[in-house]
């Protein structure tokens, strides 16, 4: 989190929204991805890919590798590949019933992002966040880069749906996100290249 940042969410940019990749994305790393936009301002944008599980890596295995011991069993959930930047760093998207003060970035009124070991320990405790997911790395954009991609029809923007973020199977997140906009994957594919 940037120093001096308010704990209020800035609604003027795309923070707290979902980015949905279109066939125009042109980058295989983002093909059929759904990204939770965690921070967006005039100089940068940052988000977590919600539907790309890491190959053969689940939370219990990662927690064991990191030496995170808890009083409760670690949920057997996949670890996500959150994006191509800082892939050796973990980012936890969680409900705002958990917070570490300045270390937690408010994504919106219900969801936060924390990248400290405290949140991992909380996930393995008797008082975990109500809902959470862990991703390695994030998607990042420099000044004007995301706006350029949006103008090129590489992304659709949808309102955040908490159930989609936390409960939907990874393979179903992209079509379900499109459904939030009333768009079918078949319709979107037919329109690619004609925008």
ZALUM-477685 format. One record per residue: x, y, z of N, C-alpha, C in turn. Coordinates in Angstrom, 1 decimal. Layout:
residues N
- n_X|n_Y|n_Z|ca_X|ca_Y|ca_Z|c_X|c_Y|c_Z
- X|Y|Z|X|Y|Z|X|Y|Z
...
END
This chain:
residues 195
- n_X|n_Y|n_Z|ca_X|ca_Y|ca_Z|c_X|c_Y|c_Z
- 0.8|-1.2|0.0|0.0|0.0|0.0|0.9|1.2|0.0
- 0.5|2.2|-0.7|1.3|3.5|-0.8|1.1|4.3|0.5
- 2.2|4.9|0.9|2.1|5.7|2.1|1.1|6.9|1.9
- 0.4|7.1|3.0|-0.6|8.2|2.9|-1.9|7.9|2.2
- -2.0|6.6|1.8|-3.3|6.3|1.1|-4.4|6.2|2.1
- -5.5|6.7|1.8|-6.7|6.6|2.6|-7.2|5.2|2.6
- -7.9|4.8|3.7|-8.5|3.5|3.7|-9.8|3.4|2.9
- -10.3|4.5|2.4|-11.4|4.6|1.6|-11.1|4.1|0.2
- -12.0|3.5|-0.5|-11.8|3.0|-1.8|-12.1|4.2|-2.8
- -11.2|4.4|-3.8|-11.3|5.5|-4.8|-12.2|4.9|-5.9
- -13.4|5.4|-6.1|-14.3|4.9|-7.1|-14.1|5.5|-8.5
- -13.1|6.4|-8.6|-13.0|7.1|-9.9|-12.2|6.2|-10.9
- -11.5|5.2|-10.5|-10.8|4.3|-11.4|-11.4|2.9|-11.3
- -10.7|1.9|-11.8|-11.3|0.6|-11.8|-11.0|-0.3|-10.6
- -10.5|0.2|-9.6|-10.3|-0.6|-8.4|-11.6|-1.1|-7.9
- -11.6|-2.4|-7.5|-12.8|-3.0|-7.1|-13.7|-3.6|-8.2
- -13.3|-3.5|-9.5|-14.0|-4.0|-10.6|-13.4|-5.3|-11.1
- -14.0|-6.0|-12.0|-13.5|-7.1|-12.7|-13.1|-6.8|-14.1
- -11.9|-7.2|-14.5|-11.5|-7.1|-15.9|-11.7|-8.5|-16.5
- -12.3|-8.6|-17.7|-12.6|-9.8|-18.3|-11.9|-9.8|-19.7
- -10.9|-10.7|-19.9|-10.2|-10.7|-21.2|-11.1|-11.0|-22.3
- -10.9|-10.3|-23.4|-11.7|-10.7|-24.7|-10.7|-11.4|-25.6
- -11.2|-12.0|-26.7|-10.3|-12.6|-27.6|-9.3|-11.7|-28.3
- -9.5|-10.3|-28.1|-8.6|-9.4|-28.7|-7.3|-9.1|-27.8
- -7.2|-9.8|-26.6|-6.2|-9.6|-25.7|-4.8|-9.7|-26.3
- -4.6|-10.7|-27.1|-3.3|-10.9|-27.9|-2.1|-11.3|-27.0
- -2.4|-11.7|-25.8|-1.3|-12.1|-24.9|-1.7|-13.4|-24.2
- -1.0|-14.5|-24.5|-1.5|-15.8|-24.0|-1.5|-15.9|-22.5
- -0.7|-15.1|-21.8|-0.7|-15.1|-20.3|-2.1|-14.6|-19.8
- -2.8|-13.9|-20.6|-4.1|-13.3|-20.1|-5.3|-13.9|-20.9
- -5.1|-14.9|-21.7|-6.2|-15.5|-22.4|-7.3|-16.1|-21.5
- -8.5|-15.6|-21.7|-9.7|-16.0|-20.9|-9.5|-15.8|-19.4
- -8.8|-14.7|-19.0|-8.6|-14.4|-17.6|-9.7|-13.5|-17.1
- -9.9|-13.6|-15.8|-10.7|-12.6|-15.0|-9.8|-12.1|-14.0
- -9.7|-10.7|-13.9|-8.8|-10.1|-13.0|-9.6|-9.2|-12.0
- -9.3|-9.4|-10.8|-9.8|-8.5|-9.8|-8.9|-7.3|-9.7
- -9.4|-6.1|-10.1|-8.6|-4.9|-10.0|-8.5|-4.4|-8.5
- -7.3|-4.4|-8.0|-7.1|-4.1|-6.6|-6.8|-2.6|-6.4
- -6.1|-2.0|-7.4|-5.7|-0.7|-7.3|-5.5|-0.1|-8.7
- -6.0|1.1|-8.9|-5.9|1.8|-10.2|-5.9|3.3|-10.0
- -4.9|3.9|-10.5|-4.7|5.4|-10.4|-4.1|5.9|-11.7
- -3.8|7.2|-11.7|-3.2|7.7|-13.0|-1.9|7.2|-13.3
- -1.1|6.7|-12.4|0.3|6.3|-12.6|0.4|4.7|-12.8
- -0.5|4.0|-12.3|-0.4|2.5|-12.3|-1.7|1.8|-12.1
- -1.7|0.5|-12.4|-2.9|-0.3|-12.1|-2.4|-1.7|-11.6
- -3.1|-2.3|-10.8|-2.7|-3.6|-10.2|-3.9|-4.5|-10.0
- -3.8|-5.7|-10.4|-4.9|-6.7|-10.2|-4.4|-8.1|-10.0
- -5.3|-9.0|-9.6|-5.0|-10.4|-9.4|-5.8|-11.2|-10.3
- -5.2|-12.1|-11.1|-5.9|-13.0|-11.9|-6.6|-14.1|-11.0
- -7.9|-14.3|-11.2|-8.7|-15.1|-10.3|-8.9|-16.5|-10.8
- -8.5|-16.8|-12.1|-8.8|-18.1|-12.6|-7.7|-18.9|-13.3
- -6.5|-18.7|-12.8|-5.4|-19.5|-13.4|-4.7|-20.2|-12.2
- -5.1|-21.4|-11.9|-4.5|-22.2|-10.8|-3.0|-22.6|-11.2
- -2.2|-22.6|-10.2|-0.8|-23.0|-10.4|-0.8|-24.5|-10.6
- 0.1|-25.0|-11.4|0.2|-26.5|-11.6|0.6|-27.2|-10.4
- -0.2|-28.1|-9.9|0.2|-29.0|-8.8|0.7|-28.2|-7.5
- 0.1|-27.1|-7.2|0.4|-26.4|-6.0|-0.9|-26.0|-5.3
- -1.1|-26.5|-4.1|-2.3|-26.3|-3.3|-1.8|-25.6|-2.0
- -2.8|-25.0|-1.3|-2.5|-24.2|-0.1|-1.7|-25.0|1.0
- -2.1|-26.3|1.3|-1.4|-27.0|2.4|0.1|-27.2|2.0
- 0.4|-27.5|0.8|1.8|-27.7|0.4|2.6|-26.4|0.4
- 2.0|-25.3|0.0|2.7|-24.0|0.0|2.9|-23.5|1.5
- 1.9|-23.7|2.3|2.0|-23.3|3.7|3.1|-24.1|4.4
- 3.2|-25.4|4.0|4.3|-26.3|4.6|5.7|-25.7|4.1
- 5.8|-25.4|2.8|7.0|-24.8|2.3|7.4|-23.5|3.0
- 6.4|-22.7|3.3|6.7|-21.4|4.0|6.8|-21.5|5.5
- 6.6|-22.7|6.1|6.7|-22.8|7.5|5.5|-22.2|8.2
- 4.4|-22.1|7.6|3.2|-21.5|8.2|2.5|-22.7|8.9
- 2.5|-22.6|10.2|1.8|-23.6|11.1|0.6|-22.9|11.7
- -0.5|-23.6|11.7|-1.7|-23.1|12.3|-2.3|-24.0|13.3
- -3.3|-23.5|14.0|-4.0|-24.4|14.9|-5.1|-25.2|14.3
- -5.4|-24.9|13.0|-6.4|-25.6|12.3|-5.8|-26.0|10.9
- -6.4|-27.1|10.3|-5.9|-27.6|9.0|-6.1|-26.5|8.0
- -5.1|-26.4|7.1|-5.2|-25.4|6.0|-6.2|-25.9|5.0
- -7.1|-25.1|4.5|-8.1|-25.5|3.5|-7.3|-26.0|2.2
- -7.8|-27.1|1.7|-7.2|-27.7|0.5|-7.8|-27.0|-0.7
- -7.2|-25.8|-1.0|-7.6|-25.0|-2.1|-6.4|-24.8|-3.1
- -6.7|-24.5|-4.3|-5.6|-24.3|-5.2|-4.9|-22.9|-4.9
- -3.6|-22.8|-5.3|-2.9|-21.6|-5.3|-3.0|-21.0|-6.7
- -3.3|-19.7|-6.8|-3.5|-19.2|-8.2|-2.3|-18.5|-8.6
- -2.1|-18.4|-9.9|-1.1|-17.6|-10.6|-1.7|-16.2|-10.8
- -1.4|-15.3|-9.9|-2.1|-14.0|-9.9|-1.6|-13.0|-11.0
- -0.5|-13.3|-11.7|0.0|-12.5|-12.8|1.4|-12.6|-12.9
- 2.0|-12.0|-14.0|3.4|-12.2|-14.3|4.4|-11.4|-13.5
- 3.9|-10.5|-12.6|4.8|-9.6|-11.9|5.0|-10.2|-10.5
- 6.2|-10.2|-9.9|6.5|-10.7|-8.6|5.9|-12.1|-8.3
- 6.2|-13.1|-9.1|5.6|-14.4|-9.0|6.1|-15.2|-7.7
- 7.1|-14.7|-7.1|7.6|-15.3|-5.9|7.0|-14.7|-4.6
- 6.1|-13.8|-4.8|5.4|-13.2|-3.7|3.9|-13.5|-3.7
- 3.4|-13.8|-2.5|2.0|-14.2|-2.3|1.1|-13.0|-2.0
- -0.1|-13.0|-2.5|-1.1|-12.0|-2.3|-2.4|-12.7|-2.0
- -3.0|-12.3|-0.8|-4.2|-12.9|-0.4|-5.4|-11.9|-0.6
- -6.3|-12.3|-1.4|-7.6|-11.6|-1.5|-8.5|-12.2|-0.5
- -9.1|-11.3|0.3|-9.9|-11.8|1.4|-11.1|-10.9|1.8
- -12.0|-11.4|2.5|-13.1|-10.5|3.0|-12.5|-9.6|4.0
- -13.2|-8.4|4.2|-12.7|-7.4|5.1|-13.0|-7.6|6.6
- -13.5|-8.8|6.9|-13.5|-9.2|8.3|-12.1|-9.4|8.9
- -11.1|-9.5|8.0|-9.7|-9.6|8.4|-9.0|-8.3|7.9
- -8.2|-7.8|8.7|-7.4|-6.6|8.2|-6.1|-6.5|9.1
- -5.0|-6.1|8.5|-3.8|-5.8|9.2|-3.5|-4.4|9.2
- -4.5|-3.5|9.2|-4.3|-2.1|9.2|-3.7|-1.6|7.9
- -2.5|-0.9|8.0|-1.9|-0.4|6.8|-1.4|-1.5|5.8
- -1.3|-2.7|6.2|-0.8|-3.8|5.3|-1.9|-4.3|4.5
- -3.2|-4.0|4.8|-4.3|-4.4|4.0|-4.8|-3.3|3.1
- -4.8|-3.6|1.8|-5.3|-2.6|0.8|-6.8|-2.9|0.6
- -7.6|-1.9|0.9|-9.1|-2.1|0.6|-9.3|-2.1|-0.9
- -9.9|-3.2|-1.3|-10.3|-3.3|-2.8|-11.7|-2.6|-3.0
- -12.6|-3.0|-2.1|-13.9|-2.3|-2.0|-14.4|-2.5|-0.6
- -15.6|-2.2|-0.3|-16.1|-2.2|1.0|-16.1|-3.6|1.6
- -16.1|-4.7|0.8|-16.2|-6.0|1.3|-14.9|-6.9|1.1
- -14.0|-6.4|0.3|-12.8|-7.3|0.0|-11.6|-6.4|0.1
- -10.5|-7.1|0.7|-9.2|-6.5|0.8|-8.1|-7.4|0.2
- -6.9|-6.8|0.2|-5.7|-7.5|-0.3|-4.6|-7.3|0.7
- -4.0|-8.5|1.1|-2.9|-8.4|2.1|-1.8|-9.3|1.6
- -0.6|-8.8|1.7|0.6|-9.6|1.2|1.6|-9.8|2.3
- 1.2|-10.0|3.5|2.1|-10.2|4.6|1.9|-11.6|5.2
- 2.8|-12.2|5.9|2.7|-13.5|6.4|1.6|-13.6|7.5
- 1.2|-12.5|8.1|0.2|-12.5|9.1|-1.1|-13.1|8.5
- -1.5|-12.7|7.3|-2.7|-13.2|6.7|-2.7|-14.7|6.5
- -1.5|-15.2|6.2|-1.3|-16.7|6.0|-1.6|-17.4|7.3
- -1.0|-16.8|8.4|-1.2|-17.4|9.7|-2.6|-17.4|10.1
- -3.3|-16.3|9.8|-4.8|-16.1|10.1|-5.6|-17.2|9.3
- -5.2|-17.5|8.1|-5.9|-18.5|7.3|-5.8|-19.9|7.9
- -4.7|-20.1|8.6|-4.5|-21.4|9.3|-4.9|-21.4|10.7
- -5.7|-20.4|11.2|-6.0|-20.3|12.6|-7.5|-20.6|12.8
- -7.9|-20.4|14.1|-9.3|-20.6|14.4|-10.2|-19.4|13.9
- -9.6|-18.3|13.6|-10.3|-17.1|13.1|-9.8|-16.6|11.8
- -10.0|-17.5|10.7|-9.5|-17.1|9.4|-10.5|-16.0|8.8
- -10.0|-15.3|7.7|-11.0|-14.5|7.0|-12.2|-15.4|6.6
- -13.4|-14.8|6.5|-14.5|-15.6|6.1|-14.3|-16.2|4.7
- -13.7|-15.5|3.8|-13.4|-16.0|2.5|-12.1|-15.5|2.1
- -11.3|-16.4|1.4|-9.9|-15.9|1.0|-9.4|-16.8|-0.2
- -8.5|-16.2|-0.9|-7.7|-17.0|-1.9|-6.3|-16.5|-1.9
- -5.4|-17.3|-2.3|-4.0|-16.9|-2.4|-3.5|-17.0|-3.8
- -2.8|-16.0|-4.2|-2.2|-15.9|-5.6|-0.8|-15.6|-5.5
- 0.0|-16.1|-6.4|1.4|-15.8|-6.5|1.6|-14.8|-7.7
- 2.1|-13.6|-7.4|2.3|-12.6|-8.4|1.0|-11.8|-8.7
- 1.2|-10.8|-9.5|0.0|-9.9|-9.9|0.2|-9.4|-11.3
- -0.9|-8.8|-11.8|-0.9|-8.2|-13.1|-0.7|-6.7|-12.8
- 0.2|-6.1|-13.5|0.5|-4.6|-13.3|0.6|-3.9|-14.6
- 0.2|-2.6|-14.6|0.2|-1.8|-15.8|0.8|-0.4|-15.3
- 1.6|0.2|-16.2|2.1|1.5|-16.0|1.1|2.6|-16.4
- 1.5|3.8|-16.3|0.6|5.0|-16.6|0.1|4.8|-18.0
- -1.2|4.9|-18.2|-1.9|4.9|-19.5|-2.0|3.5|-20.2
- -1.2|2.5|-19.7|-1.2|1.2|-20.4|-2.5|0.5|-20.4
- -3.1|0.4|-19.2|-4.4|-0.3|-19.1|-5.5|0.5|-19.9
- -5.5|1.8|-19.9|-6.4|2.6|-20.6|-6.3|2.3|-22.1
- -5.1|2.2|-22.6|-4.8|1.9|-24.0|-5.4|0.5|-24.3
- -5.2|-0.5|-23.4|-5.7|-1.8|-23.7|-7.3|-1.8|-23.7
- -7.9|-1.0|-22.8|-9.3|-0.9|-22.8|-9.8|-0.3|-24.1
- -9.1|0.7|-24.6|-9.5|1.4|-25.8|-9.4|0.4|-27.0
- -8.5|-0.6|-26.9|-8.3|-1.6|-28.0|-9.2|-2.8|-27.8
- -10.2|-2.7|-26.9|-11.2|-3.7|-26.7|-10.6|-5.0|-26.2
- -9.4|-4.9|-25.5|-8.8|-6.1|-24.9|-9.5|-6.6|-23.7
- -10.2|-5.7|-23.0|-10.9|-6.1|-21.7|-12.3|-5.6|-21.7
- -13.2|-6.3|-21.0|-14.5|-5.8|-20.6|-14.4|-5.6|-19.1
- -15.3|-4.7|-18.6|-15.3|-4.3|-17.2|-16.6|-4.7|-16.6
- -16.6|-5.4|-15.5|-17.8|-5.8|-14.8|-17.7|-5.4|-13.3
- -18.9|-5.3|-12.7|-18.9|-5.0|-11.3|-18.5|-6.3|-10.6
- -17.8|-6.1|-9.4|-17.3|-7.2|-8.7|-18.5|-8.1|-8.1
- -18.3|-9.4|-8.2|-19.3|-10.3|-7.7|-18.5|-11.2|-6.7
- -18.8|-11.1|-5.4|-18.0|-11.8|-4.4|-18.1|-13.3|-4.6
- -19.3|-13.8|-4.9|-19.4|-15.3|-5.1|-18.5|-15.7|-6.3
- -18.4|-15.0|-7.3|-17.6|-15.3|-8.5|-16.1|-15.3|-8.0
- -15.7|-14.4|-7.2|-14.3|-14.3|-6.8|-13.9|-15.5|-6.0
- -14.8|-15.9|-5.0|-14.4|-16.9|-4.0|-14.9|-18.3|-4.2
- -16.1|-18.4|-4.8|-16.8|-19.7|-4.8|-16.8|-20.4|-6.1
- -16.7|-19.7|-7.2|-16.8|-20.3|-8.5|-15.6|-21.1|-8.9
- -15.8|-22.3|-9.5|-14.6|-23.1|-10.0|-13.8|-22.2|-10.9
- -12.5|-22.4|-10.9|-11.6|-21.5|-11.7|-12.0|-21.6|-13.2
- -12.3|-22.8|-13.7|-12.7|-23.0|-15.1|-14.0|-22.3|-15.5
- -14.8|-22.0|-14.5|-16.1|-21.4|-14.8|-16.1|-19.9|-14.6
- -15.0|-19.3|-14.1|-15.0|-17.9|-13.8|-15.1|-17.0|-15.0
- -14.5|-17.3|-16.1|-14.5|-16.5|-17.3|-15.9|-16.5|-17.9
- -16.5|-17.6|-18.2|-17.9|-17.5|-18.7|-18.9|-16.9|-17.7
- -18.7|-17.2|-16.4|-19.6|-16.6|-15.5|-19.4|-15.1|-15.4
- -18.2|-14.6|-15.5|-18.0|-13.1|-15.5|-18.6|-12.5|-16.7
- -18.5|-13.1|-17.9|-19.1|-12.6|-19.1|-20.7|-12.6|-18.9
- -21.2|-13.6|-18.2|-22.6|-13.7|-18.0|-23.1|-12.5|-17.1
- -22.2|-12.0|-16.3|-22.6|-10.8|-15.5|-22.9|-9.6|-16.4
- -22.3|-9.6|-17.6|-22.6|-8.5|-18.6|-23.6|-8.9|-19.6
- -24.1|-10.2|-19.5|-25.1|-10.6|-20.5|-24.5|-11.0|-21.8
- -23.2|-11.4|-21.8|-22.4|-11.8|-23.0|-22.1|-13.3|-22.9
- -22.3|-14.0|-24.0|-21.9|-15.4|-24.0|-20.5|-15.5|-24.6
- -19.8|-16.5|-24.2|-18.4|-16.7|-24.8|-18.5|-16.9|-26.3
- -19.5|-17.6|-26.8|-19.7|-17.8|-28.3|-19.9|-16.5|-29.0
- -20.7|-15.6|-28.4|-21.0|-14.3|-29.0|-19.7|-13.5|-29.1
- -19.0|-13.5|-28.0|-17.7|-12.7|-27.9|-16.7|-13.2|-28.9
- -16.6|-14.5|-29.1|-15.6|-15.1|-30.0|-16.0|-14.7|-31.5
- -17.3|-14.7|-31.7|-17.8|-14.3|-33.1|-17.5|-12.8|-33.4
- -17.5|-12.0|-32.3|-17.2|-10.6|-32.6|-15.7|-10.2|-32.6
- -14.9|-11.1|-32.2|-13.4|-10.8|-32.2|-12.9|-10.4|-33.5
- -12.2|-9.3|-33.6|-11.6|-8.8|-34.8|-12.6|-7.9|-35.5
- -13.8|-7.8|-35.1|-14.8|-6.9|-35.7|-15.1|-5.7|-34.9
- -14.4|-5.5|-33.8|-14.8|-4.4|-32.9|-14.3|-3.0|-33.5
END
